[in-house]
Amino acid sequence: MQSIVEVQQLTKKFPVGTGFFTALKEIDLSFTRGEFAGLVGPSGSGKTTLLNIIGSLDIPSSGEVVVMGNSVSRLTARQAALLRKQQLGFIFQNYNLLPVYTVYENVEFPLLLLNLSASERKSRVLETLEWVGLTDKINSRPAELSGGECQRVAIARAMVKRPVLVLADEPTANLDSVNSHNILKTMLRLNEELKTSFIFATHDEKVIAYLRRIIRLEDGRVVADEQVTPTNT
Amino acid sequence: MFLLKTALQSLIGNGLKTWLTVFVLSLSFVMIILMQGILQGWSKQAIDDAQRWEIGDGQYWSAHYDPWDPFTLDSSTVAIPESFLPMIHQKMLEPILITQATVYPDGRMQGVLLKGIRANQQLLEIPTAGLVGDSVGPVPVCVGAYMARQLKVRLDDEMILRWRDKNGTFEAVDIRIAGIFKTSVPSVDNGVLWIDLNRLQQMTMRPGEANLLIKSPEVGVSQVEGWEYKSIEKLMESTLLLVKTKSVGTSVFYIIFLLLAMLAIFDTQTLAIFRRQREIGTMVAMGMTAGQVVRHFTIEGTMYAFLAIVVGAVWGTPLFWYMSKVGISFPVEAADFGVPMADVMYAVITPGLVIGTIIFIFLVTALVSYLPARKIARMNPTEAIRGKVK
């Protein structure tokens, strides 16, 4: 299988006071195309930090992270932005939708960055909103949507540019059980239909039940990395 | 283009706060154009009126003539050079003879400047036709409306005029107010009695002499010994300097408006960058560089200027039209003010003024939008996404 992310001996330290806090310690991981994997662990285990480094939003203190052939620590800010723009999608716990934009405009935003034509943007946005079942809300603003709807907009925004990899940080943390399952089913369907890889950072059992690969983190170390059969599909 | 689009969307999404800032900015925008337009109008009117009433297309002064020193009038009254005579004959040069005199309206005594001008002149707007009089009877003179009020005289009123001739001998004659004219040029009106040139030359025993000559546009400038040419710019120097000084003084008002608007934009931008850090982090996560986000926020702030121009155009255009066509009345007498000043002042709003003001407001707005936006470049996107930037 084609590797899209290679993590080798990754260590990440943050300055705290006069010393350092080590968030990730000598992590070795590899992700292939089409994975539906999760970084699972309690708060402070380093899930989000690892996700941020894979997403080229942060850089390793030592070791190497190669995302689609690009070494994250060697990328310039412009190159990292280009990688995120073209290949990566992000889904956040708090949705992080742009509040003054409508649903349509939020989903259209990544395509504006890619300089696609207006007609191309329109067809892609409408198609993506259809996937997530929000075609009736295209003119609503985030404040007018429920939490589940907001997260579906966030998924649509991450998926609209057909990224190779989507990084989802606690995507169901603010959702109820029904909405969580709907969201996860949507993502699973996108994973299967478009072969988009998903890496989650989560400690939510509902998410874990959908994963095909679980990487358990504790105190910044990988303590388990196993392929599993999803209990909820 | 996409930055413009997204910036405008953000701005309109901010609702009432945006429109309040836009209104204050539009106020300063309109004020700058209007005040500058009025001052430009004043400047233009002052030059036009001065040309029509006093200075023509420039003047030749005799070497010792100093309009601010009446004691030099006698010594600066000299014979008109022969080279000027053909042009005087063709009414392209108008000689003016000036002397000090005293009038006695109703027994009161008042010092005046007696200015001689040909009755048939056509260069200036002073109504001199009435200065032609009989050889007997009171000598006709004309005065400005302000001077008539000062002397408390009306048309056809008579009084005694006393002056000294070339030899220093006091002479006196009865004069009659043959004309009262209204002008916005105080130096033609305040303290001046206009009389026929030939008569004044006879009265002062200075035939063929003058202190200055007013030039028409048809006459070229030439060097004449004993005479100095004064251009329009030179003659209007003090008036234009006053207008310029007024312009600086007036700037204070619109600088205050502009500062208020800029403060609002700066404050809005600073708050926005703190409040919208999740948005900023998300934009970076979606593939914008920090520089692009800085530009986004700078453009967003600068769009206030764009909206202010649109809003200012909506309510300012009728105002500009009114001030250009109907004008504004000033409760100031030109003669009291000391410089040419019409009763009604019209704003002169030129494309240059409007474009210059637009560029100025855009630059200032861009600057105050950019200053707080610079912080974005130093923001850690992973903290910004979680709204943890302090």
Interface residues (C-beta under 8 A of the other chain):
Chain A: T48 N52 G55 L57 D58 A77 R78 A81 L82 R84 K85 Q86 L88 F90 F92 N94 N96 L97 L98 P99 V100 Y101 E105 F109 P110 L112 L113 N115 R141 R157
Chain B: F2 K5 T6 Q9 S10 I12 G13 N14 R278 E279 G281 T282 M283 V284 A285 M286 G287 M288 T289 A290 Q292 P381 T382 I385 R386 G387
